[in-house]
Amino acid sequence: MEELKDEVIVCKDCGKEFTFTVRDQEFYKEKGFEHKPVRCRECRQKRKAERAEAKKNETNEA
Ligand SMILES: [Zn+2]
């Protein structure tokens, strides 16, 4: 079994370093994600919120 270690990744959006923790890695593995995250938690949440907002606007149009 390979040993997981915390990994430091530079966020694609804000350029800040964030930690891809062992716990996160296990979660990704469990989900079958093959890619590492490219954005920090903050940016991911921001994008998620923006997408949710966009979706909401779409639905309201009808
Ligand atoms: Zn970021």
PDB file of the backbone (N, CA, C, O) and the ligand in Angstrom, with CONECT records:
HET     ZN  A 101       1
ATOM      1  N   MET A   1       0.828  -1.201   0.000  1.00  0.00           N
ATOM      2  CA  MET A   1       0.000   0.000   0.000  1.00  0.00           C
ATOM      3  C   MET A   1       0.858   1.244   0.000  1.00  0.00           C
ATOM      4  O   MET A   1       1.834   1.353   0.743  1.00  0.00           O
ATOM      5  N   GLU A   2       0.474   2.179  -0.849  1.00  0.00           N
ATOM      6  CA  GLU A   2       1.285   3.390  -0.872  1.00  0.00           C
ATOM      7  C   GLU A   2       0.921   4.309   0.291  1.00  0.00           C
ATOM      8  O   GLU A   2      -0.225   4.384   0.735  1.00  0.00           O
ATOM      9  N   GLU A   3       1.930   4.986   0.748  1.00  0.00           N
ATOM     10  CA  GLU A   3       1.727   5.860   1.885  1.00  0.00           C
ATOM     11  C   GLU A   3       1.388   7.270   1.413  1.00  0.00           C
ATOM     12  O   GLU A   3       2.109   7.861   0.609  1.00  0.00           O
ATOM     13  N   LEU A   4       0.294   7.789   1.920  1.00  0.00           N
ATOM     14  CA  LEU A   4      -0.109   9.130   1.520  1.00  0.00           C
ATOM     15  C   LEU A   4       0.524  10.172   2.444  1.00  0.00           C
ATOM     16  O   LEU A   4       0.716   9.962   3.641  1.00  0.00           O
ATOM     17  N   LYS A   5       0.836  11.304   1.815  1.00  0.00           N
ATOM     18  CA  LYS A   5       1.404  12.401   2.598  1.00  0.00           C
ATOM     19  C   LYS A   5       0.697  13.686   2.216  1.00  0.00           C
ATOM     20  O   LYS A   5       0.223  13.828   1.089  1.00  0.00           O
ATOM     21  N   ASP A   6       0.625  14.607   3.136  1.00  0.00           N
ATOM     22  CA  ASP A   6       0.076  15.913   2.811  1.00  0.00           C
ATOM     23  C   ASP A   6       0.887  16.523   1.677  1.00  0.00           C
ATOM     24  O   ASP A   6       2.111  16.399   1.627  1.00  0.00           O
ATOM     25  N   GLU A   7       0.187  17.176   0.780  1.00  0.00           N
ATOM     26  CA  GLU A   7       0.858  17.725  -0.388  1.00  0.00           C
ATOM     27  C   GLU A   7       0.516  19.203  -0.504  1.00  0.00           C
ATOM     28  O   GLU A   7      -0.635  19.597  -0.318  1.00  0.00           O
ATOM     29  N   VAL A   8       1.514  20.015  -0.811  1.00  0.00           N
ATOM     30  CA  VAL A   8       1.257  21.446  -0.965  1.00  0.00           C
ATOM     31  C   VAL A   8       1.086  21.760  -2.442  1.00  0.00           C
ATOM     32  O   VAL A   8       1.943  21.438  -3.265  1.00  0.00           O
ATOM     33  N   ILE A   9      -0.026  22.390  -2.761  1.00  0.00           N
ATOM     34  CA  ILE A   9      -0.342  22.726  -4.146  1.00  0.00           C
ATOM     35  C   ILE A   9      -0.562  24.227  -4.251  1.00  0.00           C
ATOM     36  O   ILE A   9      -1.112  24.850  -3.342  1.00  0.00           O
ATOM     37  N   VAL A  10      -0.125  24.806  -5.373  1.00  0.00           N
ATOM     38  CA  VAL A  10      -0.356  26.236  -5.589  1.00  0.00           C
ATOM     39  C   VAL A  10      -1.672  26.408  -6.330  1.00  0.00           C
ATOM     40  O   VAL A  10      -1.885  25.814  -7.387  1.00  0.00           O
ATOM     41  N   CYS A  11      -2.541  27.215  -5.775  1.00  0.00           N
ATOM     42  CA  CYS A  11      -3.861  27.418  -6.360  1.00  0.00           C
ATOM     43  C   CYS A  11      -3.763  28.105  -7.720  1.00  0.00           C
ATOM     44  O   CYS A  11      -3.035  29.080  -7.901  1.00  0.00           O
ATOM     45  N   LYS A  12      -4.522  27.561  -8.663  1.00  0.00           N
ATOM     46  CA  LYS A  12      -4.513  28.050 -10.030  1.00  0.00           C
ATOM     47  C   LYS A  12      -5.138  29.441 -10.124  1.00  0.00           C
ATOM     48  O   LYS A  12      -4.762  30.251 -10.971  1.00  0.00           O
ATOM     49  N   ASP A  13      -6.082  29.697  -9.251  1.00  0.00           N
ATOM     50  CA  ASP A  13      -6.816  30.955  -9.320  1.00  0.00           C
ATOM     51  C   ASP A  13      -6.147  32.097  -8.564  1.00  0.00           C
ATOM     52  O   ASP A  13      -5.942  33.177  -9.119  1.00  0.00           O
ATOM     53  N   CYS A  14      -5.811  31.864  -7.310  1.00  0.00           N
ATOM     54  CA  CYS A  14      -5.293  32.963  -6.497  1.00  0.00           C
ATOM     55  C   CYS A  14      -3.788  32.866  -6.266  1.00  0.00           C
ATOM     56  O   CYS A  14      -3.180  33.799  -5.741  1.00  0.00           O
ATOM     57  N   GLY A  15      -3.183  31.742  -6.653  1.00  0.00           N
ATOM     58  CA  GLY A  15      -1.733  31.611  -6.527  1.00  0.00           C
ATOM     59  C   GLY A  15      -1.249  31.320  -5.118  1.00  0.00           C
ATOM     60  O   GLY A  15      -0.046  31.293  -4.857  1.00  0.00           O
ATOM     61  N   LYS A  16      -2.188  31.105  -4.219  1.00  0.00           N
ATOM     62  CA  LYS A  16      -1.804  30.801  -2.844  1.00  0.00           C
ATOM     63  C   LYS A  16      -1.553  29.310  -2.704  1.00  0.00           C
ATOM     64  O   LYS A  16      -2.131  28.493  -3.420  1.00  0.00           O
ATOM     65  N   GLU A  17      -0.683  28.980  -1.772  1.00  0.00           N
ATOM     66  CA  GLU A  17      -0.428  27.568  -1.513  1.00  0.00           C
ATOM     67  C   GLU A  17      -1.492  27.023  -0.587  1.00  0.00           C
ATOM     68  O   GLU A  17      -1.909  27.693   0.358  1.00  0.00           O
ATOM     69  N   PHE A  18      -1.928  25.808  -0.861  1.00  0.00           N
ATOM     70  CA  PHE A  18      -2.852  25.155   0.047  1.00  0.00           C
ATOM     71  C   PHE A  18      -2.431  23.707   0.199  1.00  0.00           C
ATOM     72  O   PHE A  18      -1.676  23.176  -0.615  1.00  0.00           O
ATOM     73  N   THR A  19      -2.924  23.082   1.243  1.00  0.00           N
ATOM     74  CA  THR A  19      -2.527  21.709   1.523  1.00  0.00           C
ATOM     75  C   THR A  19      -3.593  20.729   1.073  1.00  0.00           C
ATOM     76  O   THR A  19      -4.759  20.823   1.457  1.00  0.00           O
ATOM     77  N   PHE A  20      -3.169  19.803   0.263  1.00  0.00           N
ATOM     78  CA  PHE A  20      -4.006  18.685  -0.155  1.00  0.00           C
ATOM     79  C   PHE A  20      -3.716  17.592   0.873  1.00  0.00           C
ATOM     80  O   PHE A  20      -2.760  16.828   0.742  1.00  0.00           O
ATOM     81  N   THR A  21      -4.544  17.541   1.872  1.00  0.00           N
ATOM     82  CA  THR A  21      -4.256  16.669   3.006  1.00  0.00           C
ATOM     83  C   THR A  21      -4.492  15.202   2.684  1.00  0.00           C
ATOM     84  O   THR A  21      -5.165  14.857   1.712  1.00  0.00           O
ATOM     85  N   VAL A  22      -3.930  14.362   3.510  1.00  0.00           N
ATOM     86  CA  VAL A  22      -4.111  12.918   3.362  1.00  0.00           C
ATOM     87  C   VAL A  22      -5.595  12.588   3.373  1.00  0.00           C
ATOM     88  O   VAL A  22      -6.064  11.751   2.601  1.00  0.00           O
ATOM     89  N   ARG A  23      -6.318  13.247   4.244  1.00  0.00           N
ATOM     90  CA  ARG A  23      -7.751  13.012   4.346  1.00  0.00           C
ATOM     91  C   ARG A  23      -8.437  13.365   3.024  1.00  0.00           C
ATOM     92  O   ARG A  23      -9.296  12.628   2.538  1.00  0.00           O
ATOM     93  N   ASP A  24      -8.042  14.505   2.454  1.00  0.00           N
ATOM     94  CA  ASP A  24      -8.603  14.911   1.161  1.00  0.00           C
ATOM     95  C   ASP A  24      -8.236  13.910   0.071  1.00  0.00           C
ATOM     96  O   ASP A  24      -9.057  13.560  -0.778  1.00  0.00           O
ATOM     97  N   GLN A  25      -6.998  13.463   0.113  1.00  0.00           N
ATOM     98  CA  GLN A  25      -6.534  12.512  -0.901  1.00  0.00           C
ATOM     99  C   GLN A  25      -7.321  11.215  -0.825  1.00  0.00           C
ATOM    100  O   GLN A  25      -7.666  10.617  -1.843  1.00  0.00           O
ATOM    101  N   GLU A  26      -7.594  10.799   0.386  1.00  0.00           N
ATOM    102  CA  GLU A  26      -8.377   9.582   0.565  1.00  0.00           C
ATOM    103  C   GLU A  26      -9.789   9.775   0.038  1.00  0.00           C
ATOM    104  O   GLU A  26     -10.382   8.876  -0.559  1.00  0.00           O
ATOM    105  N   PHE A  27     -10.309  10.967   0.274  1.00  0.00           N
ATOM    106  CA  PHE A  27     -11.657  11.295  -0.203  1.00  0.00           C
ATOM    107  C   PHE A  27     -11.689  11.264  -1.736  1.00  0.00           C
ATOM    108  O   PHE A  27     -12.610  10.712  -2.338  1.00  0.00           O
ATOM    109  N   TYR A  28     -10.687  11.855  -2.341  1.00  0.00           N
ATOM    110  CA  TYR A  28     -10.605  11.890  -3.803  1.00  0.00           C
ATOM    111  C   TYR A  28     -10.514  10.477  -4.361  1.00  0.00           C
ATOM    112  O   TYR A  28     -11.165  10.134  -5.349  1.00  0.00           O
ATOM    113  N   LYS A  29      -9.708   9.683  -3.717  1.00  0.00           N
ATOM    114  CA  LYS A  29      -9.504   8.305  -4.153  1.00  0.00           C
ATOM    115  C   LYS A  29     -10.815   7.538  -4.080  1.00  0.00           C
ATOM    116  O   LYS A  29     -11.187   6.799  -4.992  1.00  0.00           O
ATOM    117  N   GLU A  30     -11.490   7.739  -2.976  1.00  0.00           N
ATOM    118  CA  GLU A  30     -12.753   7.069  -2.738  1.00  0.00           C
ATOM    119  C   GLU A  30     -13.760   7.417  -3.821  1.00  0.00           C
ATOM    120  O   GLU A  30     -14.543   6.578  -4.266  1.00  0.00           O
ATOM    121  N   LYS A  31     -13.717   8.689  -4.234  1.00  0.00           N
ATOM    122  CA  LYS A  31     -14.649   9.173  -5.251  1.00  0.00           C
ATOM    123  C   LYS A  31     -14.207   8.776  -6.654  1.00  0.00           C
ATOM    124  O   LYS A  31     -14.957   8.916  -7.619  1.00  0.00           O
ATOM    125  N   GLY A  32     -12.982   8.282  -6.749  1.00  0.00           N
ATOM    126  CA  GLY A  32     -12.461   7.874  -8.041  1.00  0.00           C
ATOM    127  C   GLY A  32     -11.902   9.013  -8.867  1.00  0.00           C
ATOM    128  O   GLY A  32     -11.694   8.865 -10.071  1.00  0.00           O
ATOM    129  N   PHE A  33     -11.655  10.156  -8.228  1.00  0.00           N
ATOM    130  CA  PHE A  33     -11.065  11.279  -8.950  1.00  0.00           C
ATOM    131  C   PHE A  33      -9.605  10.986  -9.237  1.00  0.00           C
ATOM    132  O   PHE A  33      -8.854  10.582  -8.349  1.00  0.00           O
ATOM    133  N   GLU A  34      -9.211  11.191 -10.473  1.00  0.00           N
ATOM    134  CA  GLU A  34      -7.821  10.922 -10.819  1.00  0.00           C
ATOM    135  C   GLU A  34      -6.964  12.168 -10.745  1.00  0.00           C
ATOM    136  O   GLU A  34      -5.735  12.095 -10.727  1.00  0.00           O
ATOM    137  N   HIS A  35      -7.625  13.308 -10.702  1.00  0.00           N
ATOM    138  CA  HIS A  35      -6.861  14.557 -10.702  1.00  0.00           C
ATOM    139  C   HIS A  35      -6.786  15.159  -9.312  1.00  0.00           C
ATOM    140  O   HIS A  35      -7.694  15.018  -8.493  1.00  0.00           O
ATOM    141  N   LYS A  36      -5.689  15.823  -9.080  1.00  0.00           N
ATOM    142  CA  LYS A  36      -5.554  16.554  -7.826  1.00  0.00           C
ATOM    143  C   LYS A  36      -6.321  17.860  -7.969  1.00  0.00           C
ATOM    144  O   LYS A  36      -6.550  18.338  -9.080  1.00  0.00           O
ATOM    145  N   PRO A  37      -6.713  18.426  -6.851  1.00  0.00           N
ATOM    146  CA  PRO A  37      -7.373  19.725  -6.943  1.00  0.00           C
ATOM    147  C   PRO A  37      -6.379  20.777  -7.431  1.00  0.00           C
ATOM    148  O   PRO A  37      -5.195  20.725  -7.096  1.00  0.00           O
ATOM    149  N   VAL A  38      -6.862  21.723  -8.216  1.00  0.00           N
ATOM    150  CA  VAL A  38      -5.971  22.777  -8.714  1.00  0.00           C
ATOM    151  C   VAL A  38      -6.263  24.101  -8.018  1.00  0.00           C
ATOM    152  O   VAL A  38      -5.530  25.077  -8.177  1.00  0.00           O
ATOM    153  N   ARG A  39      -7.339  24.119  -7.248  1.00  0.00           N
ATOM    154  CA  ARG A  39      -7.703  25.350  -6.558  1.00  0.00           C
ATOM    155  C   ARG A  39      -7.818  25.119  -5.062  1.00  0.00           C
ATOM    156  O   ARG A  39      -8.125  24.017  -4.606  1.00  0.00           O
ATOM    157  N   CYS A  40      -7.566  26.174  -4.315  1.00  0.00           N
ATOM    158  CA  CYS A  40      -7.704  26.078  -2.872  1.00  0.00           C
ATOM    159  C   CYS A  40      -9.178  26.005  -2.499  1.00  0.00           C
ATOM    160  O   CYS A  40     -10.058  26.256  -3.322  1.00  0.00           O
ATOM    161  N   ARG A  41      -9.420  25.667  -1.276  1.00  0.00           N
ATOM    162  CA  ARG A  41     -10.784  25.492  -0.802  1.00  0.00           C
ATOM    163  C   ARG A  41     -11.610  26.759  -1.039  1.00  0.00           C
ATOM    164  O   ARG A  41     -12.754  26.693  -1.489  1.00  0.00           O
ATOM    165  N   GLU A  42     -11.017  27.900  -0.733  1.00  0.00           N
ATOM    166  CA  GLU A  42     -11.715  29.173  -0.910  1.00  0.00           C
ATOM    167  C   GLU A  42     -12.183  29.367  -2.344  1.00  0.00           C
ATOM    168  O   GLU A  42     -13.344  29.690  -2.591  1.00  0.00           O
ATOM    169  N   CYS A  43     -11.271  29.167  -3.282  1.00  0.00           N
ATOM    170  CA  CYS A  43     -11.598  29.380  -4.691  1.00  0.00           C
ATOM    171  C   CYS A  43     -12.611  28.343  -5.171  1.00  0.00           C
ATOM    172  O   CYS A  43     -13.476  28.644  -5.994  1.00  0.00           O
ATOM    173  N   ARG A  44     -12.500  27.150  -4.666  1.00  0.00           N
ATOM    174  CA  ARG A  44     -13.455  26.117  -5.059  1.00  0.00           C
ATOM    175  C   ARG A  44     -14.854  26.495  -4.584  1.00  0.00           C
ATOM    176  O   ARG A  44     -15.835  26.354  -5.313  1.00  0.00           O
ATOM    177  N   GLN A  45     -14.922  26.978  -3.345  1.00  0.00           N
ATOM    178  CA  GLN A  45     -16.221  27.359  -2.806  1.00  0.00           C
ATOM    179  C   GLN A  45     -16.777  28.556  -3.564  1.00  0.00           C
ATOM    180  O   GLN A  45     -17.979  28.650  -3.810  1.00  0.00           O
ATOM    181  N   LYS A  46     -15.894  29.455  -3.927  1.00  0.00           N
ATOM    182  CA  LYS A  46     -16.309  30.637  -4.675  1.00  0.00           C
ATOM    183  C   LYS A  46     -16.907  30.219  -6.021  1.00  0.00           C
ATOM    184  O   LYS A  46     -17.964  30.698  -6.430  1.00  0.00           O
ATOM    185  N   ARG A  47     -16.202  29.322  -6.687  1.00  0.00           N
ATOM    186  CA  ARG A  47     -16.677  28.853  -7.991  1.00  0.00           C
ATOM    187  C   ARG A  47     -18.002  28.097  -7.863  1.00  0.00           C
ATOM    188  O   ARG A  47     -18.899  28.226  -8.696  1.00  0.00           O
ATOM    189  N   LYS A  48     -18.090  27.325  -6.818  1.00  0.00           N
ATOM    190  CA  LYS A  48     -19.295  26.555  -6.583  1.00  0.00           C
ATOM    191  C   LYS A  48     -20.473  27.508  -6.353  1.00  0.00           C
ATOM    192  O   LYS A  48     -21.567  27.302  -6.878  1.00  0.00           O
ATOM    193  N   ALA A  49     -20.226  28.540  -5.568  1.00  0.00           N
ATOM    194  CA  ALA A  49     -21.269  29.516  -5.264  1.00  0.00           C
ATOM    195  C   ALA A  49     -21.680  30.242  -6.537  1.00  0.00           C
ATOM    196  O   ALA A  49     -22.863  30.495  -6.764  1.00  0.00           O
ATOM    197  N   GLU A  50     -20.691  30.578  -7.370  1.00  0.00           N
ATOM    198  CA  GLU A  50     -20.987  31.276  -8.617  1.00  0.00           C
ATOM    199  C   GLU A  50     -21.819  30.396  -9.547  1.00  0.00           C
ATOM    200  O   GLU A  50     -22.750  30.864 -10.203  1.00  0.00           O
ATOM    201  N   ARG A  51     -21.467  29.118  -9.590  1.00  0.00           N
ATOM    202  CA  ARG A  51     -22.223  28.198 -10.444  1.00  0.00           C
ATOM    203  C   ARG A  51     -23.649  28.047  -9.934  1.00  0.00           C
ATOM    204  O   ARG A  51     -24.598  28.021 -10.717  1.00  0.00           O
ATOM    205  N   ALA A  52     -23.792  27.948  -8.632  1.00  0.00           N
ATOM    206  CA  ALA A  52     -25.111  27.799  -8.032  1.00  0.00           C
ATOM    207  C   ALA A  52     -25.940  29.040  -8.325  1.00  0.00           C
ATOM    208  O   ALA A  52     -27.137  28.957  -8.602  1.00  0.00           O
ATOM    209  N   GLU A  53     -25.286  30.185  -8.260  1.00  0.00           N
ATOM    210  CA  GLU A  53     -25.955  31.456  -8.521  1.00  0.00           C
ATOM    211  C   GLU A  53     -26.422  31.513  -9.969  1.00  0.00           C
ATOM    212  O   GLU A  53     -27.544  31.936 -10.249  1.00  0.00           O
ATOM    213  N   ALA A  54     -25.577  31.096 -10.868  1.00  0.00           N
ATOM    214  CA  ALA A  54     -25.904  31.108 -12.279  1.00  0.00           C
ATOM    215  C   ALA A  54     -27.098  30.197 -12.564  1.00  0.00           C
ATOM    216  O   ALA A  54     -27.992  30.522 -13.346  1.00  0.00           O
ATOM    217  N   LYS A  55     -27.073  29.059 -11.905  1.00  0.00           N
ATOM    218  CA  LYS A  55     -28.154  28.096 -12.085  1.00  0.00           C
ATOM    219  C   LYS A  55     -29.470  28.680 -11.582  1.00  0.00           C
ATOM    220  O   LYS A  55     -30.519  28.521 -12.206  1.00  0.00           O
ATOM    221  N   LYS A  56     -29.391  29.349 -10.455  1.00  0.00           N
ATOM    222  CA  LYS A  56     -30.567  29.942  -9.851  1.00  0.00           C
ATOM    223  C   LYS A  56     -31.183  30.968 -10.814  1.00  0.00           C
ATOM    224  O   LYS A  56     -32.398  31.018 -11.008  1.00  0.00           O
ATOM    225  N   ASN A  57     -30.311  31.772 -11.400  1.00  0.00           N
ATOM    226  CA  ASN A  57     -30.776  32.796 -12.332  1.00  0.00           C
ATOM    227  C   ASN A  57     -31.454  32.178 -13.542  1.00  0.00           C
ATOM    228  O   ASN A  57     -32.451  32.689 -14.052  1.00  0.00           O
ATOM    229  N   GLU A  58     -30.893  31.074 -13.986  1.00  0.00           N
ATOM    230  CA  GLU A  58     -31.465  30.381 -15.132  1.00  0.00           C
ATOM    231  C   GLU A  58     -32.902  29.941 -14.832  1.00  0.00           C
ATOM    232  O   GLU A  58     -33.824  30.138 -15.623  1.00  0.00           O
ATOM    233  N   THR A  59     -33.041  29.339 -13.658  1.00  0.00           N
ATOM    234  CA  THR A  59     -34.339  28.806 -13.286  1.00  0.00           C
ATOM    235  C   THR A  59     -35.368  29.923 -13.083  1.00  0.00           C
ATOM    236  O   THR A  59     -36.552  29.764 -13.383  1.00  0.00           O
ATOM    237  N   ASN A  60     -34.890  31.038 -12.575  1.00  0.00           N
ATOM    238  CA  ASN A  60     -35.808  32.128 -12.308  1.00  0.00           C
ATOM    239  C   ASN A  60     -36.368  32.754 -13.584  1.00  0.00           C
ATOM    240  O   ASN A  60     -37.422  33.389 -13.582  1.00  0.00           O
ATOM    241  N   GLU A  61     -35.631  32.552 -14.662  1.00  0.00           N
ATOM    242  CA  GLU A  61     -36.030  33.179 -15.911  1.00  0.00           C
ATOM    243  C   GLU A  61     -37.349  32.633 -16.446  1.00  0.00           C
ATOM    244  O   GLU A  61     -38.116  33.354 -17.084  1.00  0.00           O
ATOM    245  N   ALA A  62     -37.603  31.371 -16.185  1.00  0.00           N
ATOM    246  CA  ALA A  62     -38.787  30.725 -16.731  1.00  0.00           C
ATOM    247  C   ALA A  62     -40.109  31.299 -16.215  1.00  0.00           C
ATOM    248  O   ALA A  62     -41.179  30.833 -16.606  1.00  0.00           O
TER     249      ALA A  62
HETATM  250 ZN    ZN A 101      -7.271  29.991  -4.436  1.00  0.00          ZN2+
END
